[in-house]
Amino acid sequence: MKRYRILQWDFDTRVGTLANPILDECEEKVKPIHYENRKRIEQGLIAQYGIIGMEQKKKNFIDLEAKPFSILAFHNRFFEQVRTSFVMGAYYPALTAACALGERILNHLVLALRDDYRSAPEYKNIYRKDSFDDWSLAINTLASWNILLPNVKNRFIELMDMRHNAIHFRPETDSNDRELALKAIRCLQDVIGTQFSGFGAQPWFITNIPGEIYIKKEWENQPFIKKIYLPNCVLLGHKHRIVSIVPQLVINDQFQYEDVILTDEEFAKLRQEDLKTR
């Protein structure tokens, strides 16, 4: 009857307010709101990153684009540090950190999930190791277990090549460290925003409930979903209410539900009908 709803995530969309122009055709009463929001965000960036060199820092922040809407996992804290390094102008550290974090994510996934694949032929290649510096082994193993989405596998391969070029001496890095760092960070953002997304067209999502994302029933016992996604979810029935979000999340799901098995489509329909009655 119930489904797991995603209720913990990380994101930063402030860049949209900074980068998007305030169009002349906007209603006059709306323009002051846009200007005030932009001013507030710019002041926040100064407080966060410091006023010295702020114009370049602002450009760096905008060029990074929005931080992807992702669930809370082992990447969030370090990924914020990667982005901060780039904004501050520490381009080579940002480049190498993005590559290192990509390797760390691969390691986390393999180590966290490998015991669920003991019977898989790839298990014999990875069960004794405590860490993996062979990106190809980790990527191909996770892909063969259908953990990595196809586009994520491709982006990891691209990031692997960037890592090799960044760590091994390349004279050109001296002059294009910003460009290389931005490329690596955006590549990593694609990985995070796809594999760990808090919303979207991922095959494990129920997506036809406005403003809400749930895990499909058939995916609940998949190792990746069970260990990475479900800790960010709450098991809820279709009648539940979000009472408050701050200062803490409060949910009311004290409702009687029939002891029946629902398809994902049936659950979504009941939830949609319930939302319409509020």
C-alpha beads as a LAMMPS data file, in Angstrom:
LAMMPS data file: protein, C-alpha beads

278 atoms
277 bonds

1 atom types
1 bond types

-500.0 500.0 xlo xhi
-500.0 500.0 ylo yhi
-500.0 500.0 zlo zhi

Masses

1 110.0

Atoms # bond

1 1 1 0.000 0.000 0.000
2 1 1 2.780 2.475 0.888
3 1 1 5.714 3.819 -1.100
4 1 1 9.049 5.394 -0.202
5 1 1 9.044 9.143 -0.790
6 1 1 12.318 11.059 -1.169
7 1 1 12.478 13.764 1.490
8 1 1 16.212 14.457 1.945
9 1 1 18.303 16.143 -0.705
10 1 1 20.934 18.763 -1.439
11 1 1 20.933 21.485 -4.099
12 1 1 21.880 25.085 -4.849
13 1 1 19.944 26.965 -7.528
14 1 1 21.051 30.497 -6.617
15 1 1 22.909 30.761 -9.908
16 1 1 19.601 30.937 -11.765
17 1 1 18.763 34.258 -10.129
18 1 1 22.227 35.654 -10.873
19 1 1 22.527 34.467 -14.457
20 1 1 19.026 34.990 -15.801
21 1 1 18.380 38.534 -17.071
22 1 1 15.497 40.579 -15.766
23 1 1 13.493 41.028 -18.941
24 1 1 11.913 44.341 -19.903
25 1 1 8.598 42.600 -20.512
26 1 1 8.395 41.467 -16.891
27 1 1 5.620 43.105 -14.921
28 1 1 6.823 46.275 -13.231
29 1 1 5.660 45.059 -9.826
30 1 1 7.769 41.897 -10.245
31 1 1 11.046 43.573 -11.210
32 1 1 11.836 44.949 -7.715
33 1 1 11.449 41.434 -6.321
34 1 1 13.953 40.090 -8.855
35 1 1 16.424 42.889 -8.086
36 1 1 16.070 42.338 -4.341
37 1 1 16.591 38.568 -4.699
38 1 1 19.693 39.141 -6.820
39 1 1 21.085 41.654 -4.333
40 1 1 20.454 39.264 -1.452
41 1 1 22.234 36.413 -3.241
42 1 1 25.206 38.627 -4.170
43 1 1 25.537 39.692 -0.536
44 1 1 25.379 36.049 0.457
45 1 1 28.197 35.197 -1.939
46 1 1 30.345 37.981 -0.465
47 1 1 29.728 36.615 3.024
48 1 1 30.494 33.083 1.859
49 1 1 33.554 33.665 -0.336
50 1 1 34.926 37.083 0.647
51 1 1 34.797 40.455 -1.092
52 1 1 38.316 40.443 -2.623
53 1 1 38.103 39.445 -6.293
54 1 1 34.341 39.156 -5.991
55 1 1 33.576 39.799 -9.665
56 1 1 35.711 36.832 -10.752
57 1 1 34.295 34.722 -7.937
58 1 1 30.793 35.605 -9.075
59 1 1 31.675 34.620 -12.649
60 1 1 33.137 31.344 -11.415
61 1 1 29.994 30.634 -9.404
62 1 1 27.773 31.315 -12.418
63 1 1 29.919 29.227 -14.767
64 1 1 29.610 26.239 -12.448
65 1 1 25.847 26.328 -13.009
66 1 1 23.403 25.013 -10.411
67 1 1 24.512 22.338 -8.000
68 1 1 22.484 19.259 -8.962
69 1 1 19.426 18.246 -6.996
70 1 1 20.784 15.087 -5.369
71 1 1 20.005 12.838 -2.457
72 1 1 22.245 12.940 0.594
73 1 1 25.061 10.441 0.227
74 1 1 28.843 10.264 0.468
75 1 1 29.490 12.912 -2.203
76 1 1 27.684 16.017 -0.970
77 1 1 30.147 17.487 1.532
78 1 1 33.240 16.952 -0.619
79 1 1 31.493 18.107 -3.777
80 1 1 30.682 21.414 -2.078
81 1 1 34.397 21.752 -1.265
82 1 1 35.264 21.118 -4.921
83 1 1 32.887 23.850 -6.034
84 1 1 34.204 26.233 -3.386
85 1 1 37.785 25.700 -4.600
86 1 1 36.761 26.651 -8.131
87 1 1 34.831 29.734 -7.028
88 1 1 37.839 30.898 -5.010
89 1 1 40.096 30.580 -8.053
90 1 1 41.969 27.473 -6.899
91 1 1 41.491 25.853 -10.292
92 1 1 44.090 23.092 -10.231
93 1 1 43.059 21.928 -6.734
94 1 1 39.446 21.993 -7.953
95 1 1 40.409 19.928 -11.007
96 1 1 42.263 17.268 -9.057
97 1 1 39.636 17.222 -6.314
98 1 1 36.820 16.645 -8.806
99 1 1 38.726 13.699 -10.238
100 1 1 39.566 12.340 -6.785
101 1 1 35.933 12.600 -5.711
102 1 1 34.868 10.703 -8.818
103 1 1 37.252 7.907 -7.814
104 1 1 35.967 8.041 -4.248
105 1 1 32.359 7.662 -5.427
106 1 1 33.304 4.597 -7.466
107 1 1 35.069 3.112 -4.436
108 1 1 32.109 3.771 -2.170
109 1 1 29.702 2.123 -4.560
110 1 1 31.805 -0.980 -5.094
111 1 1 32.563 -1.480 -1.401
112 1 1 29.001 -0.798 -0.269
113 1 1 27.343 -3.051 -2.832
114 1 1 29.752 -5.867 -3.663
115 1 1 28.478 -8.305 -1.027
116 1 1 25.101 -8.224 -2.741
117 1 1 26.753 -9.594 -5.889
118 1 1 28.761 -12.493 -4.486
119 1 1 27.451 -14.800 -7.180
120 1 1 28.402 -12.454 -10.020
121 1 1 31.518 -13.348 -12.025
122 1 1 33.035 -9.905 -11.373
123 1 1 33.046 -10.506 -7.614
124 1 1 36.280 -12.509 -7.724
125 1 1 38.115 -9.449 -9.064
126 1 1 37.095 -7.053 -6.328
127 1 1 36.228 -8.918 -3.134
128 1 1 39.692 -8.776 -1.542
129 1 1 40.426 -5.114 -2.155
130 1 1 39.773 -2.256 0.254
131 1 1 40.165 0.434 -2.412
132 1 1 40.345 0.709 -6.177
133 1 1 42.574 2.958 -8.248
134 1 1 41.717 1.078 -11.445
135 1 1 38.809 3.150 -12.701
136 1 1 38.044 0.784 -15.568
137 1 1 37.638 -2.154 -13.180
138 1 1 35.275 -0.221 -10.917
139 1 1 33.276 1.316 -13.773
140 1 1 32.864 -1.927 -15.689
141 1 1 31.991 -3.855 -12.538
142 1 1 29.260 -1.414 -11.514
143 1 1 27.957 -1.228 -15.076
144 1 1 27.780 -5.009 -15.365
145 1 1 25.687 -5.085 -12.177
146 1 1 23.322 -2.535 -13.769
147 1 1 24.063 -0.034 -11.023
148 1 1 25.400 2.768 -13.206
149 1 1 23.020 4.319 -15.675
150 1 1 24.414 4.263 -19.248
151 1 1 25.132 7.983 -19.418
152 1 1 26.792 7.872 -15.995
153 1 1 29.151 5.143 -17.160
154 1 1 30.151 7.299 -20.132
155 1 1 30.709 10.355 -17.950
156 1 1 32.853 8.361 -15.523
157 1 1 35.002 7.242 -18.459
158 1 1 35.412 10.876 -19.522
159 1 1 36.317 11.863 -15.967
160 1 1 38.831 9.003 -15.808
161 1 1 40.630 10.441 -18.841
162 1 1 40.583 13.912 -17.269
163 1 1 42.047 12.452 -14.098
164 1 1 44.957 10.831 -15.933
165 1 1 45.694 14.061 -17.807
166 1 1 45.480 16.147 -14.634
167 1 1 47.668 13.978 -12.435
168 1 1 50.327 13.096 -15.009
169 1 1 52.395 15.993 -16.244
170 1 1 50.888 17.972 -19.098
171 1 1 52.537 21.381 -19.824
172 1 1 49.265 22.786 -21.186
173 1 1 47.676 22.487 -17.745
174 1 1 49.702 25.531 -16.706
175 1 1 47.685 27.760 -19.016
176 1 1 44.216 26.192 -19.090
177 1 1 43.712 24.974 -15.546
178 1 1 40.418 26.893 -15.225
179 1 1 38.986 25.393 -18.393
180 1 1 40.024 21.880 -17.381
181 1 1 38.657 22.287 -13.865
182 1 1 35.303 23.549 -15.117
183 1 1 35.045 20.666 -17.557
184 1 1 35.809 18.097 -14.848
185 1 1 33.388 19.609 -12.344
186 1 1 30.575 19.721 -14.876
187 1 1 31.286 16.111 -15.763
188 1 1 31.100 15.144 -12.097
189 1 1 27.927 17.203 -11.725
190 1 1 26.355 15.145 -14.490
191 1 1 27.296 11.966 -12.632
192 1 1 25.812 13.209 -9.365
193 1 1 22.777 14.808 -10.952
194 1 1 21.927 11.604 -12.819
195 1 1 22.979 8.675 -10.636
196 1 1 22.019 10.316 -7.324
197 1 1 19.236 12.577 -8.530
198 1 1 16.401 13.628 -6.243
199 1 1 14.020 13.875 -9.200
200 1 1 13.920 13.132 -12.910
201 1 1 13.346 10.330 -15.374
202 1 1 15.432 7.708 -13.570
203 1 1 13.937 4.226 -14.014
204 1 1 13.406 3.793 -10.262
205 1 1 11.144 6.839 -9.833
206 1 1 7.381 7.226 -9.797
207 1 1 7.251 10.600 -11.518
208 1 1 3.597 11.369 -12.247
209 1 1 2.729 12.848 -8.849
210 1 1 3.131 16.653 -9.042
211 1 1 5.978 17.931 -6.885
212 1 1 6.675 14.557 -5.274
213 1 1 9.046 11.695 -6.068
214 1 1 8.616 8.105 -4.908
215 1 1 10.553 4.877 -5.421
216 1 1 8.911 2.234 -7.576
217 1 1 7.979 -0.916 -5.672
218 1 1 10.011 -3.207 -7.923
219 1 1 13.184 -1.221 -7.184
220 1 1 12.971 -1.181 -3.378
221 1 1 15.146 -4.272 -2.914
222 1 1 17.722 -3.371 -5.535
223 1 1 21.018 -2.988 -3.593
224 1 1 21.806 0.504 -4.905
225 1 1 18.329 1.805 -4.105
226 1 1 18.119 0.029 -0.762
227 1 1 21.454 1.309 0.533
228 1 1 21.742 4.726 -1.113
229 1 1 18.212 5.982 -1.742
230 1 1 15.982 4.513 0.965
231 1 1 17.901 6.175 3.852
232 1 1 16.748 9.469 2.273
233 1 1 13.124 8.340 2.076
234 1 1 10.111 7.865 4.336
235 1 1 7.620 5.037 3.798
236 1 1 4.239 6.738 3.422
237 1 1 0.670 6.067 2.379
238 1 1 -1.167 8.101 -0.214
239 1 1 -3.055 10.173 2.415
240 1 1 -0.035 11.531 4.273
241 1 1 0.426 15.239 5.003
242 1 1 3.629 17.255 5.375
243 1 1 2.903 19.291 8.500
244 1 1 6.135 21.278 8.526
245 1 1 9.592 21.238 6.969
246 1 1 11.511 23.648 9.208
247 1 1 12.869 23.647 11.819
248 1 1 12.260 19.927 11.423
249 1 1 10.335 17.651 9.135
250 1 1 6.962 16.659 10.600
251 1 1 4.696 14.239 8.740
252 1 1 1.198 13.103 9.578
253 1 1 0.442 9.640 8.227
254 1 1 -1.893 8.479 10.974
255 1 1 -4.482 7.173 8.564
256 1 1 -6.122 3.794 8.137
257 1 1 -5.112 1.965 4.977
258 1 1 -6.502 -1.197 3.532
259 1 1 -4.195 -4.197 3.597
260 1 1 -3.963 -4.494 -0.173
261 1 1 -1.211 -4.527 -2.768
262 1 1 -1.194 -1.532 -5.097
263 1 1 0.631 -1.104 -8.357
264 1 1 2.717 2.050 -8.703
265 1 1 0.098 3.426 -11.091
266 1 1 -2.681 2.787 -8.582
267 1 1 -0.712 4.434 -5.785
268 1 1 0.002 7.462 -7.972
269 1 1 -3.670 7.784 -8.903
270 1 1 -4.782 7.653 -5.257
271 1 1 -2.157 10.248 -4.302
272 1 1 -3.196 12.528 -7.134
273 1 1 -6.832 12.304 -6.080
274 1 1 -5.911 13.011 -2.477
275 1 1 -3.901 16.106 -3.415
276 1 1 -6.856 17.476 -5.405
277 1 1 -9.117 17.395 -2.323
278 1 1 -6.937 19.730 -0.235

Bonds

1 1 1 2
2 1 2 3
3 1 3 4
4 1 4 5
5 1 5 6
6 1 6 7
7 1 7 8
8 1 8 9
9 1 9 10
10 1 10 11
11 1 11 12
12 1 12 13
13 1 13 14
14 1 14 15
15 1 15 16
16 1 16 17
17 1 17 18
18 1 18 19
19 1 19 20
20 1 20 21
21 1 21 22
22 1 22 23
23 1 23 24
24 1 24 25
25 1 25 26
26 1 26 27
27 1 27 28
28 1 28 29
29 1 29 30
30 1 30 31
31 1 31 32
32 1 32 33
33 1 33 34
34 1 34 35
35 1 35 36
36 1 36 37
37 1 37 38
38 1 38 39
39 1 39 40
40 1 40 41
41 1 41 42
42 1 42 43
43 1 43 44
44 1 44 45
45 1 45 46
46 1 46 47
47 1 47 48
48 1 48 49
49 1 49 50
50 1 50 51
51 1 51 52
52 1 52 53
53 1 53 54
54 1 54 55
55 1 55 56
56 1 56 57
57 1 57 58
58 1 58 59
59 1 59 60
60 1 60 61
61 1 61 62
62 1 62 63
63 1 63 64
64 1 64 65
65 1 65 66
66 1 66 67
67 1 67 68
68 1 68 69
69 1 69 70
70 1 70 71
71 1 71 72
72 1 72 73
73 1 73 74
74 1 74 75
75 1 75 76
76 1 76 77
77 1 77 78
78 1 78 79
79 1 79 80
80 1 80 81
81 1 81 82
82 1 82 83
83 1 83 84
84 1 84 85
85 1 85 86
86 1 86 87
87 1 87 88
88 1 88 89
89 1 89 90
90 1 90 91
91 1 91 92
92 1 92 93
93 1 93 94
94 1 94 95
95 1 95 96
96 1 96 97
97 1 97 98
98 1 98 99
99 1 99 100
100 1 100 101
101 1 101 102
102 1 102 103
103 1 103 104
104 1 104 105
105 1 105 106
106 1 106 107
107 1 107 108
108 1 108 109
109 1 109 110
110 1 110 111
111 1 111 112
112 1 112 113
113 1 113 114
114 1 114 115
115 1 115 116
116 1 116 117
117 1 117 118
118 1 118 119
119 1 119 120
120 1 120 121
121 1 121 122
122 1 122 123
123 1 123 124
124 1 124 125
125 1 125 126
126 1 126 127
127 1 127 128
128 1 128 129
129 1 129 130
130 1 130 131
131 1 131 132
132 1 132 133
133 1 133 134
134 1 134 135
135 1 135 136
136 1 136 137
137 1 137 138
138 1 138 139
139 1 139 140
140 1 140 141
141 1 141 142
142 1 142 143
143 1 143 144
144 1 144 145
145 1 145 146
146 1 146 147
147 1 147 148
148 1 148 149
149 1 149 150
150 1 150 151
151 1 151 152
152 1 152 153
153 1 153 154
154 1 154 155
155 1 155 156
156 1 156 157
157 1 157 158
158 1 158 159
159 1 159 160
160 1 160 161
161 1 161 162
162 1 162 163
163 1 163 164
164 1 164 165
165 1 165 166
166 1 166 167
167 1 167 168
168 1 168 169
169 1 169 170
170 1 170 171
171 1 171 172
172 1 172 173
173 1 173 174
174 1 174 175
175 1 175 176
176 1 176 177
177 1 177 178
178 1 178 179
179 1 179 180
180 1 180 181
181 1 181 182
182 1 182 183
183 1 183 184
184 1 184 185
185 1 185 186
186 1 186 187
187 1 187 188
188 1 188 189
189 1 189 190
190 1 190 191
191 1 191 192
192 1 192 193
193 1 193 194
194 1 194 195
195 1 195 196
196 1 196 197
197 1 197 198
198 1 198 199
199 1 199 200
200 1 200 201
201 1 201 202
202 1 202 203
203 1 203 204
204 1 204 205
205 1 205 206
206 1 206 207
207 1 207 208
208 1 208 209
209 1 209 210
210 1 210 211
211 1 211 212
212 1 212 213
213 1 213 214
214 1 214 215
215 1 215 216
216 1 216 217
217 1 217 218
218 1 218 219
219 1 219 220
220 1 220 221
221 1 221 222
222 1 222 223
223 1 223 224
224 1 224 225
225 1 225 226
226 1 226 227
227 1 227 228
228 1 228 229
229 1 229 230
230 1 230 231
231 1 231 232
232 1 232 233
233 1 233 234
234 1 234 235
235 1 235 236
236 1 236 237
237 1 237 238
238 1 238 239
239 1 239 240
240 1 240 241
241 1 241 242
242 1 242 243
243 1 243 244
244 1 244 245
245 1 245 246
246 1 246 247
247 1 247 248
248 1 248 249
249 1 249 250
250 1 250 251
251 1 251 252
252 1 252 253
253 1 253 254
254 1 254 255
255 1 255 256
256 1 256 257
257 1 257 258
258 1 258 259
259 1 259 260
260 1 260 261
261 1 261 262
262 1 262 263
263 1 263 264
264 1 264 265
265 1 265 266
266 1 266 267
267 1 267 268
268 1 268 269
269 1 269 270
270 1 270 271
271 1 271 272
272 1 272 273
273 1 273 274
274 1 274 275
275 1 275 276
276 1 276 277
277 1 277 278
